[in-house]
Amino acid sequence: METSSDLSTSLAEASITTGGVARRLGVSPTTVRSWERRYGIGPTGHEAGRHRRWSPGDVAVLEAMCRLTARGVPPAEAARLALEGFAPAAPEGTGSGSGTGAGTGPEPRESGGSRALPLGTVRPECRGLGRAAVRLDAPSVERMLDRAVEDLGLVTAWDEVMMPALRAVGRKWLAEGERYVEVEHLLSWHVSGALRRITRCTDPAVPTAPVLLACMPGELHSLPVEAVAAGLAGRGVPFRMFGPAVPADALTEAVRRIGPSAVLVWSQSRGTADVRLAQLAAATAWGPRGARARPAVLLAGPGWAGTGRIAGTVRPRTLADGLAVLSSLALS
């Protein structure tokens, strides 16, 4: 028969330290301690003068708080809900709402301590996405991305949720060296997956020449082009996606073979923005003699800034602008 002493020993063995909790949640020990200090989320059986030991129930409350903050709920409100046992009912992407408890106040720095992303002022959906990415919480990242597209539409989800999170991860990586490359890779992979899930290559109702989508030679950042493909699919515009780092000869050969209504080429950095290739793509013709045609060329991405005007090309500023131009060219 188990005695009270045996039970106490079993509970102690089942509990974990603050450092162990932090590793399990993917946050810093300082963050766990600050949550206890700010919001009263601490080990229920703690005795003064002894090391903190977190029971499975204590850890469950912290995990509930992490799930809520990942959904964009401010930490103070997330702590209140977690302590009250309301975490499972909290909707994704909610903010602080009204009627918060007396313990709420100005939102502290991002959960995760020094791991927090430099997001600035963003939508709650983006803030939650960033927190989940830092924790490498792939299931939450996937759910949030799908929900953002469903609730906000592709363009808003891209402009106000996906891109700010991706930029913040990039800035963090540059500031911290290689420490955050795993966060960037995980987030990029799931953003690509979310875009692909809404991208379908179908035959258009009315026969029309497709749009050609490609990245410049040496350009490996293809997510923006994948966003364009998803947007075109939603508008019923046919396209051909060639992805990252398309060689110059392959690009012009594809133009000749496909005879596209338009060509969009992406350049993320000045080093991959080849003005001569853009001119060549705009001058590439196809069709029988006497009825030759040339494509409209859209130069997309920050790499084209400062290259000057190139005849036969257009420079969309945003995803919405690019989709509007491509749709007009393809369906006219």
N, C-alpha and C positions, 0 to 999 in steps of 0.2 A: 504494500500500500504506500502510495506516495505521500510523504509528509510535506508540511508547509515549507520546511527548509529545502526539500528536494525540488518543490515547485519553484521556489525563488531562484534556485540554481539553474533550473531549466529555462526560466524566463530570461535570466542574465545571459545564458549561452545563446538564446535565440535573438537577443538584441544586438545592435551593431553600434559602432562609434560614429561620431559626427563625420569623421573622414570617410568612413565606409558609406554613410548616407550620401555624402557629396559625390563620391565616385559613382554610386548607383544612379543618381539623378542627373549626372553630367554637369554639375555646377561646382563652384568652389566652396570649401568649408566656411569661408567668410560669409558667403551668401546665406548658407544654412543658419549661421549664428545671427546674422542680421534679420532674417525672417523671425527667429525666436524673439529677438529684442524688439522689433517693430510691431509684429502682429501676434505675438503670443503663441506661435507654433513651435512647441518644444516638446521634449520627452516628458510624458506624463508622470513617470515614476522617478524623476530626478530628485536626488537628495543633495542639499547644500554641502559643498566640500568634496563631492565625489564626481568622477568623470561622467559626462552625459552618455547614456546608453539609450538608443532608440528602439522601441519595440516594433513588431510588425504593424501594429495599429498606428503608431506614430509615423512610421514611414508611409503608410497608406494615405495619411492626411497630406504629407508633403508631396506625394505623387499626384494627388488630386489637385493640389495647388499648381503644380507644374503643368498639368493638362489644361487647366483653366488659363494660366498665363500664356500658354502656347496658342490658345484660341483668341488671344487679344484682350482678355480680361485684366484690368490693372491689378497689380499685386495685392493691394490692400483689400479690394473686393474679392479677389480669388482666395485670399487667406480666410476671410469671413465665411465664404461659401464652403470651403473645404472643412473648416472646423464645425460647421453646422451640418455637414453631411449632404450638401446639395450639389456637389461637383458633377455627378452623372447627368443632372438635368440641365446643366448650363449649356446654352446653345453656342455653337462655334461662331467665332467672329463677333461676339457681343462685346460691348464696351462696359463702362462702369455702371451705366443705367442710372435710375433714380432710386431714392429711398435707401441709400447705402447706410451701413451702420456707423455708429459714432467713432469707430476706430479708423475710418477712412480719412485720407488726407491727400496732399500732393503726391503724385506717383513718384516713387523713388527711382533710382537708376535701374536699368534693365536687369531682370533676374539673370543670374549667371555671373554676377560680379565682373571680373576682368574679362570674362569671355563674351560680354555683351557686344552686340553689333552696333556700329555707329549709324543708326537709322534716322535720327532726327525726327521731324514731324511727319508721320505717315499714318495710313489707315490702320485700324486695329487688326485687320486681316494680315497686313504686312508685318506688324510687330509680332503677332503670334507665329507667323511663318518663320521669322528670324529666330525666335526662341527655340522652336522645334528643331530647326536646322542645326543650331549650335549644340543642342543635346543629341544630335544624330538620331532623332526620333523619326525614322523613315515613314512609319505608318501615318503619323500625324501630318507630316509634310505632304504626303500624297493626298490625304483627305482634304487638307486645307486648300491645296491647289485646285482640286476638282470642284470644291465648293465655291471658291472665288470665281472660277470661270462660269459656273452655273448661275451664281447670284449676280455677278457684276457684268458679265459679258467678257469676251476675249480682250477687247481693246483696253477696257478699264482694269481688268485683272492683270494684264501685261504691264501697263503704264504705272499702276499704283500699288501693285502687290509684288509681282515677280521681279521686275527690274530694280526697284529700290532695294529689295532683299539681296539680289545678286550683286548690285554695286556695293552694298555695305559689306558683304562677305569679301569682295575683292579688296576693298580698302583695309579691312582687318587683316587679310592675308599679307598685303604689302607692309603693313605696320608691324606685324608679328613674325614675319619670315614664313617658314614652311609650316608653322603650327596649325594653321587653319585651312590648309589645302584639302583636308578630308571633308571639311564643312562645305567648301565650294564645290567639290566633286559631287557630293551627295545631293546638294540643292540643284546643281545644274542637271544632273541625271534625272531627277524627279520633275523638274520644269520641262525638260525635253519629253518625258513620258506623258505629262499632262497635255502638252501641245499635240503630241502624236495621237492621243486618245480622241481628240476632236477633229483630226485631219483624215479625210477620206478622199481618195482619188476616184472620182466618178465621171462618167460621160455626161457632158452638159446637155440640157434639154434642147438647146439650139447649137448646132455645130459652130465652134469658134476656135481660133488658134489659141494654144495654151500660153501661159506666162512661164518664162524660164527664170528659175531662182538659183543663185550660186554665190559663193564667197570668192573673193579674189585669191589669186595664187598666194600661198603662204598664210592666208587668213583662216584661223582655226575656230573662231568664235561664230558658230552657226545658229545659236539659239534665236537671234532676231529674225533670221531667215525662216526658221521653223515657225515662228509666230506669224509671219506673213503667209506661209503655206496654210496654217490653220485658219487664218482670216479669209483667205481666198476660198478654201473649202466651204466655209460657212456661207459664202456668197454664191456658191455654185460656179465659180470661175475655175476652169481647168489649169493645171500647172504641172511643171516638171521640176522636181527638186534635185539638185546636184550636190548640195551640201558644202562642206568646208574645202578650202584649198584646191579649187578647180584650176588645173593648168591652163595657160592662155590658149594653146592650140585646141584643147578639149572644149573650151568655152565657145570659140568661134565655130568649131565644127558642129557643136550642138545647135547653134543658131542656124546654120545652113540646113541641117537635117530637119529641124523642127519647124522652122518658119514661125517663130513666136509672135504673139501680138505685142509683147514687151519683154524686156530683160531687166531683172533687178540684180545688181551685184552689190554685195556688202563688204565694207572695209571698216574694221574696228580701229585701226591705228594708221597713222600717216605712212608708215613704212610699207603697208600693203596696198595703198591707193595708187594704182598704176594708171596715170592719165593716158598713156599711149594705148593701153589695152581697152580702156573705156572708149577711146576714139575709134579703135578698130572694131569693137563690138557694134558701135553705132553705125559704122560704114559697111558692115557685113550684110550682103544681099543674098537673096534666094529667089527662085521662081524662074519661069521661062523668059527668054530674051524679049524685051519689049514690055514685060509686065513684072519687072524686078521689084522687090519690096525690101524695106529695111525696118528693123525694130525700133521702137522707142526704148531708150535705156534709162533706167532709174538708178542713180548713184546714192545708195543708202549707207548710213553709218557715219560716225564722227571722223573717220579717216579721210573723208573727202573735203573736210573743212580747209580752206586756204589754198585749194588747188586751182581756183579760178573757174570761170564758166567754160564748159566743154560743149561744143555744138552737138545737137542731137540728143542731149541728155536732160533729165529732170532730177531735182534733188528734193525728195519729200523730207519733211522735218520730223514727222511722227509716224507711228504705225497706222493711225487712222488716215493720214494724208496719203501714205503709200497705197493703202488698200483702195481708197477712193480713186486714185489715178489708174491703178492697174485694172480695177473693175470697169472703169469707163473705157479704157483702151481695148480690153478683151471683149466687152459686150456691145461695143458700138458697131 
